[in-house]
Amino acid sequence: MPITFITGATSGFGKAAAEKFAANGHALIINGRREDRLQALSNKLQEQYHVAVLPLVFDVRDQQAVFNAVQGLSAEWQQIDILVNNAGLAAGRDFFNEADLNDWNTMVDTNIKGFMYVAQAVSKLMVPLKKGHIINIGSIAGKQVYEKGNVYCATKHAVDALNQAMRIDLLRHNIRVTAIHPGAAETEFSLVRLKGDAKAASEVYTGMKALTAEDIAETIYWTTTLPPHVCVNDMIVTCVQQADAFYYNRV
């Protein structure tokens, strides 16, 4: 039974990915900060799909907590086949000169530093096995910068660069590294970004059928089903009504 480690599993892409991999017989290590949600998901997956699930509650921003959790895994759970490096967020959407520095720090600490901590901790376990697949969840904001995106876009550009760097540095260890960059996807993302303003969050997707968390989970899973000599390096995924970070066909 393959083992898949998913960060940010309590909502959005991470939760949908956990359900998809569990449905296909993977044992799961799931991570999140919200213990109640994580435990509820763990119970649901075990009951519905009869797979082993190990919930790990920690904040990816906490370097020591990340390494303690990963290094503290039992020998059996250390045999990780796939990492879905998903934990991330956007906080605020403001002009550069008006932005809240706390928002900036939260995004940098989560989307870059936390992202790196998890990837390094897990890759250290994959190296002796000479195999593994790391899937980094980026964003179309990592390809194009838009108004009021400033630091969020910067963090996702960093994810894009780090994805390339991981692929180069882990090449000698036969580890596949994939980046998936979603466009507009209707999850809790905008609600978090806009500080709980449900009306403003819903307006982000007005006039189009946006991606769902399940769409991205399907894409993530598909990249892991290809022959072992095949690696999808980089993929941008949008709904049909979105061409890039700027152009939409709203009806």
Backbone hydrogen bonds, N-H to C=O, Kabsch-Sander energy under -0.5 kcal/mol:
donor,donor_aa,acceptor,acceptor_aa,energy
4,T,27,A,-2.7
5,F,82,I,-3.0
6,I,4,T,-0.5
6,I,29,I,-2.9
7,T,84,V,-2.1
9,A,31,N,-3.2
11,S,8,G,-0.7
14,G,11,S,-0.8
15,K,11,S,-1.5
16,A,12,G,-2.3
17,A,13,F,-2.7
18,A,14,G,-2.3
19,E,15,K,-2.0
20,K,16,A,-2.2
21,F,17,A,-2.8
22,A,18,A,-2.3
23,A,19,E,-2.1
24,N,20,K,-0.8
24,N,21,F,-0.5
25,G,22,A,-2.0
26,H,21,F,-2.3
27,A,2,P,-2.7
28,L,52,A,-2.6
29,I,4,T,-2.6
30,I,28,L,-0.5
30,I,54,L,-1.9
31,N,6,I,-2.5
32,G,56,L,-1.3
35,E,33,R,-1.1
38,L,34,R,-2.5
39,Q,35,E,-2.7
40,A,36,D,-2.1
41,L,37,R,-2.4
42,S,38,L,-2.5
43,N,39,Q,-2.6
44,K,40,A,-2.2
45,L,41,L,-2.7
46,Q,42,S,-2.2
47,E,43,N,-2.3
48,Q,44,K,-2.8
49,Y,45,L,-2.4
50,H,46,Q,-1.3
51,V,45,L,-0.5
54,L,28,L,-3.1
56,L,30,I,-3.2
57,V,55,P,-0.5
58,F,32,G,-1.2
58,F,56,L,-0.8
60,V,58,F,-0.6
62,D,59,D,-2.4
63,Q,61,R,-1.0
66,V,62,D,-2.4
67,F,63,Q,-2.2
68,N,64,Q,-2.7
69,A,65,A,-2.3
70,V,66,V,-2.4
71,Q,67,F,-2.7
72,G,68,N,-1.4
73,L,70,V,-1.3
78,Q,74,S,-1.5
79,Q,76,E,-1.1
80,I,78,Q,-2.1
81,D,3,I,-2.2
82,I,3,I,-1.9
83,L,133,H,-2.6
84,V,5,F,-3.3
85,N,83,L,-0.8
85,N,135,I,-2.6
86,N,84,V,-1.6
92,G,193,R,-2.0
98,E,95,F,-1.8
99,A,95,F,-0.9
99,A,96,F,-0.8
101,L,99,A,-0.5
103,D,100,D,-0.7
104,W,100,D,-1.6
105,N,101,L,-2.6
106,T,102,N,-2.2
107,M,103,D,-2.3
108,V,104,W,-2.7
109,D,105,N,-2.7
110,T,106,T,-1.9
111,N,107,M,-2.8
112,I,107,M,-0.5
112,I,108,V,-1.4
113,K,108,V,-2.2
114,G,109,D,-1.9
115,F,110,T,-1.0
116,M,112,I,-2.3
117,Y,113,K,-2.7
118,V,114,G,-2.3
119,A,115,F,-1.9
120,Q,116,M,-2.8
121,A,117,Y,-2.5
122,V,118,V,-2.5
123,S,119,A,-2.4
124,K,120,Q,-1.9
125,L,121,A,-0.6
125,L,122,V,-1.0
126,M,122,V,-1.5
127,V,123,S,-2.3
129,L,126,M,-0.7
130,K,126,M,-1.0
130,K,127,V,-1.2
131,K,126,M,-1.1
133,H,81,D,-1.6
134,I,176,R,-2.9
135,I,83,L,-3.4
135,I,133,H,-0.5
136,N,134,I,-0.6
136,N,178,T,-3.3
137,I,85,N,-2.0
137,I,135,I,-0.5
138,G,136,N,-0.8
138,G,180,I,-2.6
140,I,182,P,-2.3
142,G,139,S,-2.2
143,K,140,I,-1.7
144,Q,140,I,-1.6
149,G,146,Y,-2.1
150,N,146,Y,-0.5
152,Y,149,G,-1.2
153,C,149,G,-2.2
154,A,150,N,-2.2
155,T,151,V,-2.7
156,K,152,Y,-2.0
157,H,153,C,-2.2
158,A,154,A,-1.9
159,V,155,T,-1.8
160,D,156,K,-1.9
161,A,157,H,-2.2
162,L,158,A,-3.1
163,N,159,V,-2.4
164,Q,160,D,-1.7
165,A,161,A,-2.3
166,M,162,L,-2.9
167,R,163,N,-2.0
168,I,164,Q,-2.0
169,D,165,A,-2.8
170,L,166,M,-2.6
171,L,168,I,-0.7
173,H,170,L,-1.5
174,N,171,L,-1.8
175,I,170,L,-1.5
176,R,132,G,-2.6
176,R,174,N,-0.5
178,T,134,I,-2.9
179,A,233,N,-1.5
180,I,136,N,-2.3
181,H,235,M,-3.5
183,G,237,V,-2.4
186,E,211,L,-2.7
187,T,185,A,-1.4
192,V,188,E,-2.5
193,R,189,F,-2.6
194,L,190,S,-2.5
195,K,192,V,-1.6
196,G,191,L,-3.4
197,D,194,L,-1.2
198,A,196,G,-1.4
201,A,197,D,-2.4
202,S,198,A,-2.3
203,E,199,K,-1.6
204,V,200,A,-0.7
204,V,201,A,-0.8
205,Y,202,S,-1.3
206,T,203,E,-1.2
208,M,205,Y,-1.5
210,A,208,M,-1.1
211,L,184,A,-2.1
216,I,212,T,-1.5
217,A,213,A,-2.3
218,E,214,E,-2.4
219,T,215,D,-1.7
220,I,216,I,-3.0
221,Y,217,A,-2.7
222,W,218,E,-2.3
223,T,219,T,-1.8
224,T,220,I,-0.7
224,T,221,Y,-1.2
225,T,222,W,-1.6
230,V,227,P,-2.5
233,N,231,C,-0.8
235,M,179,A,-1.9
237,V,181,H,-2.3
242,Q,239,C,-1.7
243,A,247,Y,-2.7
244,D,247,Y,-0.9
248,Y,246,F,-0.6
249,N,241,Q,-2.7
250,R,248,Y,-0.6
251,V,207,G,-2.6
